[in-house]
Structures are given as C-alpha cells and as structure tokens.
C-alpha cells in the first residue's frame, strides 16, 4: 500500500478529512476496508465499477442499494455516490487503497507487503514482525499474499525497500553464477 497520488489521493484525502471532521474516522476505516474486500471478492461488483457504458444515475442507485443491503454507513454510501457522480467508479478500489495508505501513514503505521509460497502461520507472522521491529520499523501492519511461484521463502516490501529471500530468486542467482563459471 503506497501513499496515494493523483485522483485517488484527492478523493482519499477528502474522505479522510470528512471522516475526521465528523469524528467517525475509525468507523470509516473499517467500512472502507470492508468495501475493499467486497470489491476484491465480487466479480459482478468489479464489472459494475469498470463498465463506462452504464448510466450514472443507474449505477449510483445500484451501488447505493448494494451498500445499504451490506450494512454500510451513510458516510461511505454518500462518498461512493460522489465518486459515481464524478465518473470515477473505475478508480474506486485505488481510492480506497489510497485512503488506507493515508490512514496508515498519519497513524505512523508502516505497511509491509509480504508474499510467501504458503500462508504464514501465527508464529511466523510474529517472528516477522519482531524482525521488522529489529530492523527499525516500529509499528508494522503486514499485508499477506500467497504466491506459489516463489517455491519457498518470503518477499517483503516495506516502502521502497524490497527484501527477497525466496527460493525462486536464490535459484535464479545460482543459475546466473553457474553460467558465469562456465
């Protein structure tokens, strides 16, 4: 999760400031995360967001009905309505990611994106957080992703830094070393 820029940054900042002004920031953060998960898990919703041929009023009504049925609050529903009215629905997921990044940066939380060949256990997650704390990253929020192509090990991205301890990259380095020796 990176600091937003461009259109997502403007909308993310607006949502943050509005939620903070109304003193419902924690609720907005929870609902934005839930909406992000809903978008990620629902192919029909992603198709609705990406379809530029839909009428603004119809897509706005459909989204509001879905969000109301899912129990989203007034702030998020109205925010999505504004996004829809401004024809920015295809960017909604990026806006929500930008919002999460903005919240994390303002709260002093560093996001570590972790890719592993298999899902991390609780012990591995705890050990990774301890190692990151030793490396100078205080409050760390780990976002996990499973990538079977790594074969084993981890790839950790913290901001602009990349720590690659995957078996795939080790094998690639060994292959290049062996080519150089021949």
Secondary structure, 3 states (H helix, E strand, C coil): CCCCCHHHHHHHHHHHHHHHHCCCHHHHHHHHHHHHHHHHHCHHHHHHHHCCCCCHHHHHHHHHHHHHHCCCCHHHHHHHHHHHHCCCHHHHHHHHHHHHHHHHHHCCCEEEEEEECCCCCHHHHHHHHHHHHHCCCCCEEEEEEECHHHCCEEEEEECCEEEEEEHHHHHHHHHHHHHHHC
